[in-house]
Amino acid sequence: MGHHGGVNDSTIISTPATAEARDEDLVLDFRGVSVLRGGRALLDSVSWQVEEDERWIVLGPNGAGKTTLMSVASAMLFPTSGTVRIAGETLGRTDVRELRTAVGLSSAALAHRVPDREKVVDLVISAGYNVLGRWKEEYGDADRERAVEILESVSALHLVDEVWGTLSEGERKRVLIARALMTDPELLLLDEPGAGLDLGGREDLVAMLSEMAGDPDAPAMVLVTHHVEEIPPGFTHGLILDEGKVVAQGLITDVMTAENLTRAYHQPMALRLEDGRYFARRAPKTSRSRRRI
């Protein structure tokens, strides 16, 4: 082992007690996480920590690694290298079924697997049994009361006795978020919840997520999106990925810059913030950069 080599001891103070207290606040802890497939790095040495009161957005172009990041964070995929701790437990050393109950996940992949005839209330309740949809479980009154309470919290109480196949895209998003909350998770992962929604549906969803973000009793939240317009006011942190690497991460006000978006999307981007909402577009060319005809 090497020595400190003259480093002032005051710069490395971190007592076990303070380190332990800091770790207790972490619901997600990635240290040097890589995922390799066919010689390609889907994630490349990603280190990232999410604390219990934080609300994160994850941005990046297609193929940036966002879905892979969510698969690892939800204990659905093991990293090739690096360590992952979820709700204080290390992935690979803990029963993944226990880890998954600590994480609520809403994703398009999940939506595609729901049978059309599935009743909404059963779909929400079944999350607590770690199955998709109702099979042979007998659900009690307490289960139904909890499901009803959660559906009401996401403004979907009127859907309680509907069946999945009759729901609109916006209604399906709300039901999947309710399902993700059924186990009272420490971490809520929302993988592109705005995908497929029309303008009204998107705005309804953004308003709901903004309200959740302001609720101190809500779990830590991570929202993956392709569009900065879908970032709800009240989200506190941002992570931008490109080609499996972290372009920027930290407080959302530091991360959400035209420079960072330009680096991630490989084209000049303009960004503005208006009434707590972000709007991005390709930066207009200046007269100096126009090609002469």
N, C-alpha and C positions, 0 to 999 in steps of 0.2 A: 504493500500500500504506500501511496505517496504521502508526503507531508504537506502542511499548509503553505510552506515556502514563503513565509513572511506576511501572509494575509492577516490583516487585523482581525482578531477574534470577534470584535464587536459586529463585524459584517456577517457573521454566520450564526448568530444567536437564533436558535429555534429549539426550545425545550420540548421534550416529549409531550408534555401536557398541552402546550399550545398547538403542536403539530396534530395531536390526537383530536383536539377540539375542532381544528380546521377540517380534518378528515371526516368528522362526524357530520359536517354540514354538506359534504359532497354526496350527491345521489348518483353521479356518473363521473367516472375517472378513467380516462384513456391515457396510457403512458407509452409512447412510441409504437402505436398500433399500426400494423401493416396487414393488408389482405392481398395475397397474390393469386392470380388465376391465369394459367397458361403463360407464365413468364411476365405477365403484366401486373403492375401494382394498382389495384382498385382503390386502396388506401395506402398512403406512403408515409410512415412514421408520424402518425397523427397523435398529438398530445392535446387533451381537451378536458376541462373539468366543468361540471354543472353543479351549482349549489341549490339547496332546497327551495330558496325563494326567488330563483332566477327564471326568466322567460327568454328563451333563445330562438332566433330564426337562423336557418341554415340555407344559404344561397349557393348557386353555382350552375354552370352550363350543363347540358346533357353530357353524361359520362364523367362528371366531376367526382362521383363517389358518394353522393348524398344517400341513395338507397342502400348502399353497402354500409354506410355509417349507421343508418337506422337499424339495419339487420343485426349489426353487432351490438348496438345499444339496447336492443330488445331481447338479447340473448338467443337470437335465432341463428346466428352465425358466429363461429369462433375465429378469432384473428390468426393469421399465419405466424405473427410475432408480436411482441408487446404484451402489456397486461391491461385488463379491463376490470374495473370494480363497479358493480351496480348495487346501489342501496347498501354499501358497506361490505358486500360479498364479492369474492374474486371469481370471475367467469372461468370455468374449467375446474374449480375446486368445490363447487357448490351444486346441488341439484338444480338443474336449469328450470324445472317446473316451479320451484320456489322463487327463483329470480324473476320468472315471467309474471308472477302475480304481483310483483313490486312495480311492474311496468305496464302502463296502459298504452296500447298501440291502435291507431286508426290508419288504415292504408287502403289504397285501391286494390291491392292484391287480395286483401281480406274481403272486400266488398264483392269481388268476383266469385268467391267461394260460398256465398250465402244462398241457400235454396230460395226460390221465388215464393214458396208457400210458407216460409218461416214467419211466425208471428213476431212482431217487434219486441214485445215484452219478453218472450222466450229467448230471443237473440241477445238481449241485454243481460238477462239473468245468467245465461250459459257461460258468460265470461268468467263468472265466479267458480265454475267447475272446470275451467281450462279446456272447454270443448267449443266447437263452433255450431251453434244451433242446438235444439232440444233433441235428445236421443231417448234414454230411458230414465233420466233423472226425474225425481219427484221434487218439484219446487214448492216450498212452503210459503205461507203468508208473508213472512219476514223478507224472503227473497223478492216477492212481488212488490212489497211496500218500498223496498230499497230501489228497485228498478223504476217504479213510478216517480219516486222522489228525484232520481237522477234525470229521467226524461223531462220532468218539469223544469229542472235547472238549466236544460239546454233548449227550452221552449219547444219541446216535442211531446208534451203530455197527451195531446190530441191523437197521437199516432199509436198509443199504447196497444190497442187491439187490432191495428192494421197488419197487413202482411207485406213482406219485403217487396214482392213483385209489383205492388201498386204504388210504391213511393217514388216521388220525384228525386232528382239528383241531390237537391238541397236537403230534402228530408232524410235521405240516406246518410248524408254526411253527419247530420245531427245525431242520428241513431247510433252510428259507429262511434262517435265521440262519447255518447252516453255509455255504450258498451265498454269502452276503454276506461271509463271512470268507475265501473261496477265494483272492481276489487279494491277501491280506495287506494290507488297506486301512489307511490312516492314520486314517480316520473311519468309524465304524459307525453307520448311521441305522436305527432300528427304529420304524416307523410303526404304532402300535397293535398290537403283537404279541399282546396279551392278548385282542383282540376275538374273540368267538365261542368262547372257552374256558369249560369248566365250572370249578367251584371248585377241583377237584383239579388240572386242567390249568394254571389260573392260578397256583396255588401252586408247582407244579413249575417253571413258567417264571420266576417271581419269584426262586426259589432259584437257578436257573441263572444268571440275569442278575446277581444279587448276587455270585455266585462270580466271574463274569467281571469285574465292577466292581473286585474286589479283586486282580485279576491285573495286575501292573505291565507285563506284555508285551502286554496287550490294547490295541487302538486306542482313541482317544477315542470316546466313545459318546454318542449323543443318542437318547433314548427318548420318543416321543410317546404320551400316554395320555389317556383321558377320566376315569380313576379314580385317585384318590390312593392307593387300596389296592394299586395295581399298581406303586408306586414301590419298587424294590428297595433294601434296606439297602446302603449303600456308595456310592450316587449322591451326587455332591458339590455339584451346582449345579442351579438351577431357572430356567425362563423361563415366565412366565404371559402369555398373549396374550388380547386381546379386541378384536373388530372390527378386526383387522389391526394393532393397536397393542400395544406392550409395557406391561403393567400393572406387572410387577416382574421383575427378573432379578438373579442373583448367587448367593451361597452358599445352599444349599438351606434351611439353618436360618433365614436371613433372609427368604427368599422364601415359604416355606410357613407362612403365617399365616392365621388366620380373616379378618383384615381384607382381605388380598389376594384371597382366594377370594370374599369377599363382593363386592368391586369387580368381579371378572371375571364372576361368575355372576349378578350383579344380584339377589341375595337373601341374607338373613342366613345365614351359614354358621358351623358349629362344627367345630373341628378338634382332634384329639388325636394324640399320638405315643406309641406303646406298643411296647416291644421293637424299636425301630428301624423300625416300620411306621406309616404315617399312615392315619388314618380320618377321613372327613368326612361331615357330614350337615347338613341344614337346621337352623339354630339354633331351639330351642324358643321359642315366644313367652312373654314374661313376663306376669304377671297384669296389669301396668300397660298393656300394649299390646293386651290382649284387647278385642274390640269388645263393647260392652254390648248385651244383647238387650232 
